[in-house]
Amino acid sequence: MWYAITGTDHPDSLERRLAARGAHLERLEKLQQEGRLLLAGPFPAIDAEQPGPAGFSGSLIVAEFASLPEAEQWARLDPYVDANVYASVTVKPFRKVLPA
């Protein structure tokens, strides 16, 4: 099943985010190689593709896992969690409808 993982950034976490980005992307690339990643990306803190020093307010990952506990465990091990980028993380089941 698909799961939506939403991380909400701490204020002023841009430097920590940039420092942990490589390890974060490595895990996402592994999901992609396994065919389990639907989409992933950050939420710019301002209405701009490249928000510069304004940074990001969080991230969204939609990926396939065998169960909710497995998705929650994967989310807990994210490098952004370890680097204290995320103030909170939520994981919810997601049902993809479109595009078909």
The 8 nearest C-alpha neighbors of each residue, nearest first, counted from 0:
[[1, 63, 64, 65, 2, 66, 92, 93],
 [0, 2, 63, 93, 62, 92, 64, 94],
 [3, 1, 92, 93, 91, 61, 62, 63],
 [4, 2, 61, 91, 90, 93, 60, 92],
 [5, 3, 90, 60, 89, 59, 61, 2],
 [6, 4, 59, 89, 88, 58, 3, 90],
 [5, 7, 88, 58, 57, 85, 87, 8],
 [8, 6, 57, 85, 87, 86, 56, 88],
 [9, 7, 85, 57, 56, 86, 84, 10],
 [8, 10, 86, 85, 12, 84, 11, 7],
 [9, 11, 12, 8, 56, 13, 86, 84],
 [10, 12, 13, 9, 14, 54, 8, 53],
 [11, 13, 15, 84, 10, 9, 14, 16],
 [12, 14, 16, 15, 54, 11, 17, 55],
 [15, 13, 17, 16, 12, 18, 11, 19],
 [16, 14, 18, 12, 13, 17, 84, 82],
 [17, 15, 13, 19, 14, 18, 84, 20],
 [16, 18, 20, 14, 15, 19, 13, 21],
 [17, 19, 15, 16, 20, 14, 21, 82],
 [20, 18, 16, 17, 21, 22, 78, 79],
 [21, 19, 23, 17, 22, 18, 16, 24],
 [22, 20, 24, 23, 19, 25, 18, 17],
 [21, 23, 25, 24, 20, 19, 78, 26],
 [22, 24, 20, 78, 21, 25, 26, 19],
 [25, 23, 27, 21, 26, 22, 28, 20],
 [26, 24, 22, 28, 27, 23, 21, 29],
 [25, 27, 29, 24, 28, 23, 30, 22],
 [28, 26, 24, 30, 29, 25, 31, 23],
 [27, 29, 31, 25, 30, 26, 24, 32],
 [28, 30, 32, 26, 31, 27, 33, 25],
 [31, 29, 33, 27, 35, 28, 36, 32],
 [30, 32, 36, 28, 34, 33, 29, 35],
 [33, 31, 29, 34, 30, 28, 35, 36],
 [32, 34, 30, 31, 35, 29, 36, 28],
 [35, 33, 31, 32, 36, 30, 37, 63],
 [34, 36, 63, 30, 62, 33, 31, 37],
 [37, 35, 62, 31, 30, 38, 34, 61],
 [36, 38, 61, 62, 35, 39, 63, 60],
 [39, 37, 61, 36, 60, 40, 62, 59],
 [40, 38, 60, 59, 61, 37, 41, 58],
 [39, 41, 59, 58, 60, 42, 38, 57],
 [40, 42, 58, 57, 43, 59, 55, 39],
 [41, 43, 57, 55, 58, 56, 44, 40],
 [44, 42, 55, 45, 50, 56, 41, 54],
 [45, 43, 55, 56, 54, 53, 42, 50],
 [46, 44, 43, 47, 50, 53, 55, 54],
 [47, 45, 43, 44, 48, 50, 49, 42],
 [46, 48, 50, 49, 45, 43, 44, 51],
 [47, 49, 50, 43, 46, 45, 51, 42],
 [48, 50, 47, 51, 43, 54, 46, 45],
 [51, 49, 47, 53, 54, 43, 45, 48],
 [50, 52, 53, 49, 54, 47, 55, 43],
 [51, 53, 54, 50, 13, 55, 49, 11],
 [54, 52, 50, 51, 44, 55, 45, 43],
 [55, 53, 52, 13, 50, 44, 51, 43],
 [54, 56, 43, 44, 42, 57, 41, 53],
 [55, 57, 44, 8, 42, 7, 43, 54],
 [56, 58, 7, 8, 6, 42, 55, 41],
 [59, 57, 41, 6, 42, 40, 5, 7],
 [60, 58, 5, 39, 40, 4, 41, 6],
 [59, 61, 39, 4, 3, 38, 62, 5],
 [62, 60, 3, 38, 37, 2, 4, 39],
 [61, 63, 36, 1, 35, 37, 2, 60],
 [62, 64, 1, 35, 0, 2, 36, 65],
 [63, 65, 66, 70, 0, 69, 1, 62],
 [64, 66, 0, 69, 63, 67, 70, 68],
 [67, 65, 69, 68, 64, 70, 0, 63],
 [66, 68, 70, 69, 71, 92, 65, 64],
 [69, 67, 71, 70, 66, 72, 65, 73],
 [70, 68, 72, 66, 67, 71, 73, 64],
 [71, 69, 67, 73, 72, 68, 64, 74],
 [72, 70, 68, 74, 69, 73, 67, 90],
 [71, 73, 69, 75, 74, 70, 68, 76],
 [74, 72, 70, 76, 71, 75, 69, 77],
 [73, 75, 71, 77, 76, 72, 70, 4],
 [76, 74, 72, 73, 77, 71, 80, 88],
 [77, 75, 73, 74, 78, 72, 80, 81],
 [76, 78, 79, 74, 80, 75, 23, 81],
 [79, 77, 81, 80, 23, 82, 19, 22],
 [78, 80, 82, 84, 77, 81, 83, 85],
 [79, 81, 83, 78, 77, 82, 85, 84],
 [80, 82, 78, 79, 83, 77, 76, 84],
 [81, 83, 79, 80, 84, 78, 15, 19],
 [84, 82, 80, 81, 85, 79, 86, 15],
 [85, 83, 79, 12, 8, 82, 16, 9],
 [86, 84, 8, 7, 87, 83, 80, 9],
 [85, 87, 9, 8, 7, 84, 83, 88],
 [88, 86, 85, 7, 6, 89, 8, 9],
 [87, 89, 6, 5, 7, 90, 85, 4],
 [88, 90, 5, 4, 6, 91, 87, 3],
 [91, 89, 4, 3, 71, 5, 2, 88],
 [92, 90, 3, 2, 93, 89, 4, 67],
 [91, 93, 2, 1, 3, 94, 90, 67],
 [94, 92, 2, 1, 3, 91, 95, 0],
 [95, 93, 96, 1, 92, 0, 2, 3],
 [94, 96, 97, 93, 1, 98, 99, 37],
 [95, 97, 99, 94, 98, 93, 1, 37],
 [98, 96, 99, 95, 94, 37, 93, 38],
 [97, 99, 96, 95, 37, 94, 38, 93],
 [98, 97, 96, 95, 94, 37, 1, 93]]
